[in-house]
Amino acid sequence: MKPAFWPLAAAALILLSLPACQPSRKEKPADQGSARGAGTGPAPASPSVGGPAAADSANARARELTRTALVLAGMKEEAYKAGARLPVSELWWSYGRELDENWKRLERGQLAKLRKWADRELKPPKPQSPVIYYPFGGPDFLYAFLLFPRTDVYVLTGIEPVGDIVPTDGLPDSRIDALVTMAAVQLRDIGGLTFFRTNDLKQAQDDLGTACLLLIFLARTGHEILDATPFILDRAGKPQDVAPGPSGKTNAPPGVPGIRIVFRRKGEPGQRTLFYFAQDLSNAGLARQPGYLEFIRGWPRPITFLKATSYLLQYKTFSAVRRFILDRSLAVLQDDSGIAVKNYDLSRWDLTFYGHYVGPIDMFADFFQDELKDAYLLPAVKPLDFGIGYRFKPNESCLILAVEKNPGRSSASRGPARLARVTVGGVEARNVLVPNARPEIGLEFAEAVNPDAVRISLKDEKTSRAVALSLKWEEGNSRATAVPAAALEGRKSYLIVLEPAAGDREGMPPEGNGEWSFHVLGSPVAPLGDQTIVVDRASQRVFLCGEHGAILKTYSCATGSYYPTVGVFQVSEKIPSAKSLFDDSRFSFFTVFQLAEKWAKVGFHSIPVFPDGRPAGGLGQPNSHGCVRLAYEDAKFLYEWARLGTKVIVD
């Protein structure tokens, strides 16, 4: 805001005891059903239900809400045309002028570029969903709508109170002045910053409420408001009516406070729905209110948007909502404050990087991601010509688009893995990858119980306690309670991958029990053959394995922080010598097994050497650009020993 406005704004602060939109005290009943786009949850009101009288009432309500939104947004001409009573106070008129100017400046700089980018990068064949899920978004409908303008349902969540919506038609100017003063506190940076500063937001919403800020953004993006209904989600995720109780106090059942706003674009016949929930998304908060995630599960799988999240999704205390996002989302669009790149299983997700990664701002410096730094060294990173998130300058901002490779598959992210040798049915030296977040959990035994099943047991090496498992066998869409031994008969070697089931993405829970899935790689079984190379990123070592997985040689290595990614690959190309993509160093014996991007090759090679003879780093720690560096003689032996098609397991 210009300084001239602030004396007027400050004068109105004394009026804040009577705001028009305020934290919920009297809530109105909510309908139940489904909105356009399918799913469970409150349905938008239909003006045609209940006959002419009901339709007239609904139309009157829609006109009243639209007028209120226009007045709150300071849109003088539009409010006048809609029949609103315009305040005569100089403060309201100054507020409208300043917001008009800031919005025009934002439109010329930020919003026009953002729309163009979204139209190019987020349109089909990129995944489409009728639902956008924006946790940690607070009242930021603006960016959700601009990035995904064709969506039917928007679900926003924050910790700020929902608030009431009181129509402005009958309010005195003093109360409207108080309201827009608090709106100005939040909107003063509308032409610059692209995130809501939580401290300012808390101050404004102590008196303002989130619902009124949502109305402002809806009005400023050219929408009419058809209905706005508060409700409460119960523990089963079902919307419950709220009603005023004695002495005007809210008589609401316990649950998650929410509001459903039905709106439409001016001139368009269809209607859309915006949900906002005031919900703590920490593990403890979700445990207290399980209905929140149940409600979102009732909708089609969403596209999730994450921006300026305070890096909360990188805390263990927010692991439940992180798992939910990874399990349920068709795609995730985020800045670096969202889910850490290392949490994306690259066998399931395709990642596209935009802009520049310069690291977090100072207050979040501890959340620097080496994996992300390495990813942004690749020339395949796409440009981003606008600022977004905490790093709001265009040459400092980054966006990451994660798209699920096969949306029809059950979502299962594979964690860090360990190689173990087992014996099944008298056949020795089998190999099992045991991914989990607790390295002390090891394989105890695996044996054929009968012709139909194999029993596998894990052991906690710290306590010597056996780990109880609920076993599942997966092959295609069929499941059974154990691994069928018949599928393994006659095989001298095979590879089994154990991974947490859908509800246990973090690995073994603290008590050491959990449900895991077993996958035999290949169709029906992938034999290891007489040559397998295993890269153990944790210990920075490479193992050359012979028949039945017998370890022939062990080498120290240096991987990148991001590449090579965990998975099973094969040697695809052998190049005697090559030049680095990142500097003028050269290396020898390039044994390729993975593609980082469409053109960038990842493989084993000798330590690069600069023209002056200096080596480019040592071994034993992840300091490469993404390949697996080896000592010269080790790289030479591997190059000559491995054949095209040799299996490479990155653990």
PEBEL-V223757 format. One record per residue. N is the residue number from 1. D_FIRST is the distance of its C-alpha to the first C-alpha in whole Angstrom. Layout:
BEGIN
n & d_first
N & D_FIRST
N & D_FIRST
END
This chain:
BEGIN
n & d_first
1 & 0
2 & 4
3 & 6
4 & 8
5 & 7
6 & 7
7 & 11
8 & 12
9 & 10
10 & 13
11 & 15
12 & 15
13 & 16
14 & 20
15 & 20
16 & 20
17 & 23
18 & 24
19 & 21
20 & 22
21 & 22
22 & 23
23 & 25
24 & 29
25 & 31
26 & 33
27 & 33
28 & 35
29 & 38
30 & 37
31 & 40
32 & 41
33 & 43
34 & 41
35 & 38
36 & 39
37 & 39
38 & 42
39 & 42
40 & 42
41 & 39
42 & 38
43 & 38
44 & 36
45 & 38
46 & 40
47 & 40
48 & 43
49 & 45
50 & 46
51 & 47
52 & 46
53 & 45
54 & 43
55 & 41
56 & 40
57 & 39
58 & 37
59 & 36
60 & 34
61 & 33
62 & 31
63 & 30
64 & 28
65 & 26
66 & 25
67 & 24
68 & 22
69 & 20
70 & 19
71 & 18
72 & 16
73 & 14
74 & 14
75 & 16
76 & 18
77 & 21
78 & 22
79 & 22
80 & 24
81 & 26
82 & 27
83 & 28
84 & 25
85 & 25
86 & 21
87 & 20
88 & 20
89 & 18
90 & 15
91 & 12
92 & 13
93 & 13
94 & 10
95 & 8
96 & 11
97 & 10
98 & 6
99 & 8
100 & 11
101 & 9
102 & 8
103 & 11
104 & 13
105 & 12
106 & 13
107 & 16
108 & 18
109 & 17
110 & 18
111 & 19
112 & 22
113 & 23
114 & 23
115 & 25
116 & 27
117 & 28
118 & 29
119 & 31
120 & 33
121 & 33
122 & 33
123 & 35
124 & 39
125 & 41
126 & 39
127 & 39
128 & 38
129 & 37
130 & 36
131 & 34
132 & 31
133 & 31
134 & 28
135 & 29
136 & 26
137 & 23
138 & 22
139 & 20
140 & 19
141 & 21
142 & 19
143 & 21
144 & 24
145 & 24
146 & 23
147 & 26
148 & 29
149 & 28
150 & 32
151 & 32
152 & 34
153 & 32
154 & 29
155 & 30
156 & 27
157 & 27
158 & 25
159 & 26
160 & 24
161 & 25
162 & 26
163 & 25
164 & 26
165 & 25
166 & 26
167 & 26
168 & 23
169 & 26
170 & 28
171 & 25
172 & 24
173 & 21
174 & 20
175 & 20
176 & 18
177 & 15
178 & 16
179 & 16
180 & 13
181 & 11
182 & 13
183 & 12
184 & 8
185 & 9
186 & 11
187 & 9
188 & 5
189 & 8
190 & 9
191 & 10
192 & 11
193 & 13
194 & 16
195 & 17
196 & 16
197 & 16
198 & 19
199 & 18
200 & 15
201 & 16
202 & 19
203 & 17
204 & 16
205 & 19
206 & 21
207 & 20
208 & 19
209 & 21
210 & 21
211 & 22
212 & 19
213 & 17
214 & 20
215 & 20
216 & 17
217 & 17
218 & 21
219 & 20
220 & 17
221 & 20
222 & 22
223 & 24
224 & 26
225 & 27
226 & 31
227 & 31
228 & 29
229 & 32
230 & 32
231 & 35
232 & 36
233 & 38
234 & 41
235 & 43
236 & 45
237 & 41
238 & 42
239 & 40
240 & 41
241 & 40
242 & 38
243 & 38
244 & 38
245 & 40
246 & 42
247 & 40
248 & 37
249 & 36
250 & 36
251 & 39
252 & 38
253 & 41
254 & 40
255 & 38
256 & 35
257 & 32
258 & 31
259 & 30
260 & 31
261 & 29
262 & 31
263 & 29
264 & 30
265 & 28
266 & 28
267 & 32
268 & 33
269 & 36
270 & 36
271 & 34
272 & 32
273 & 31
274 & 28
275 & 30
276 & 27
277 & 29
278 & 28
279 & 31
280 & 32
281 & 33
282 & 35
283 & 39
284 & 39
285 & 37
286 & 38
287 & 42
288 & 41
289 & 39
290 & 41
291 & 41
292 & 37
293 & 39
294 & 42
295 & 39
296 & 38
297 & 41
298 & 42
299 & 40
300 & 41
301 & 40
302 & 36
303 & 34
304 & 32
305 & 29
306 & 28
307 & 24
308 & 23
309 & 26
310 & 26
311 & 29
312 & 31
313 & 33
314 & 35
315 & 36
316 & 39
317 & 38
318 & 36
319 & 39
320 & 40
321 & 37
322 & 37
323 & 41
324 & 40
325 & 37
326 & 40
327 & 43
328 & 41
329 & 38
330 & 40
331 & 37
332 & 34
333 & 31
334 & 29
335 & 27
336 & 29
337 & 28
338 & 30
339 & 34
340 & 36
341 & 38
342 & 41
343 & 41
344 & 41
345 & 45
346 & 45
347 & 48
348 & 46
349 & 43
350 & 42
351 & 39
352 & 37
353 & 34
354 & 31
355 & 29
356 & 30
357 & 31
358 & 30
359 & 30
360 & 27
361 & 25
362 & 26
363 & 26
364 & 28
365 & 30
366 & 33
367 & 33
368 & 33
369 & 36
370 & 39
371 & 40
372 & 36
373 & 37
374 & 40
375 & 39
376 & 36
377 & 39
378 & 41
379 & 40
380 & 40
381 & 36
382 & 34
383 & 31
384 & 28
385 & 25
386 & 22
387 & 20
388 & 21
389 & 21
390 & 21
391 & 22
392 & 19
393 & 20
394 & 22
395 & 25
396 & 25
397 & 25
398 & 28
399 & 29
400 & 32
401 & 34
402 & 37
403 & 39
404 & 42
405 & 46
406 & 48
407 & 46
408 & 49
409 & 50
410 & 50
411 & 47
412 & 48
413 & 47
414 & 49
415 & 49
416 & 50
417 & 54
418 & 57
419 & 61
420 & 64
421 & 67
422 & 69
423 & 72
424 & 73
425 & 76
426 & 78
427 & 76
428 & 75
429 & 72
430 & 69
431 & 66
432 & 63
433 & 59
434 & 58
435 & 54
436 & 52
437 & 50
438 & 52
439 & 55
440 & 57
441 & 58
442 & 61
443 & 64
444 & 67
445 & 69
446 & 69
447 & 72
448 & 74
449 & 74
450 & 76
451 & 76
452 & 73
453 & 71
454 & 70
455 & 69
456 & 66
457 & 65
458 & 63
459 & 63
460 & 61
461 & 62
462 & 61
463 & 63
464 & 65
465 & 64
466 & 65
467 & 61
468 & 62
469 & 60
470 & 60
471 & 61
472 & 61
473 & 62
474 & 60
475 & 62
476 & 60
477 & 59
478 & 62
479 & 62
480 & 64
481 & 65
482 & 66
483 & 66
484 & 70
485 & 72
486 & 74
487 & 71
488 & 72
489 & 75
490 & 77
491 & 74
492 & 74
493 & 71
494 & 68
495 & 64
496 & 62
497 & 59
498 & 58
499 & 54
500 & 52
501 & 52
502 & 49
503 & 48
504 & 49
505 & 47
506 & 46
507 & 50
508 & 53
509 & 51
510 & 52
511 & 55
512 & 56
513 & 57
514 & 55
515 & 56
516 & 56
517 & 57
518 & 60
519 & 60
520 & 63
521 & 61
522 & 63
523 & 65
524 & 67
525 & 67
526 & 65
527 & 68
528 & 67
529 & 70
530 & 71
531 & 68
532 & 65
533 & 62
534 & 60
535 & 57
536 & 56
537 & 52
538 & 52
539 & 55
540 & 55
541 & 58
542 & 60
543 & 63
544 & 66
545 & 68
546 & 71
547 & 73
548 & 72
549 & 69
550 & 71
551 & 69
552 & 70
553 & 68
554 & 65
555 & 63
556 & 60
557 & 57
558 & 53
559 & 51
560 & 47
561 & 44
562 & 43
563 & 47
564 & 49
565 & 48
566 & 50
567 & 53
568 & 56
569 & 57
570 & 60
571 & 61
572 & 60
573 & 61
574 & 62
575 & 61
576 & 63
577 & 61
578 & 57
579 & 54
580 & 51
581 & 48
582 & 45
583 & 47
584 & 51
585 & 53
586 & 56
587 & 58
588 & 61
589 & 62
590 & 59
591 & 60
592 & 57
593 & 56
594 & 53
595 & 50
596 & 47
597 & 45
598 & 47
599 & 49
600 & 48
601 & 51
602 & 52
603 & 55
604 & 57
605 & 58
606 & 59
607 & 57
608 & 55
609 & 56
610 & 55
611 & 57
612 & 57
613 & 59
614 & 56
615 & 56
616 & 52
617 & 52
618 & 54
619 & 55
620 & 55
621 & 51
622 & 48
623 & 48
624 & 48
625 & 46
626 & 47
627 & 51
628 & 54
629 & 55
630 & 59
631 & 61
632 & 63
633 & 67
634 & 65
635 & 63
636 & 66
637 & 68
638 & 65
639 & 65
640 & 69
641 & 69
642 & 67
643 & 68
644 & 65
645 & 64
646 & 65
647 & 62
648 & 59
649 & 58
650 & 54
651 & 54
END
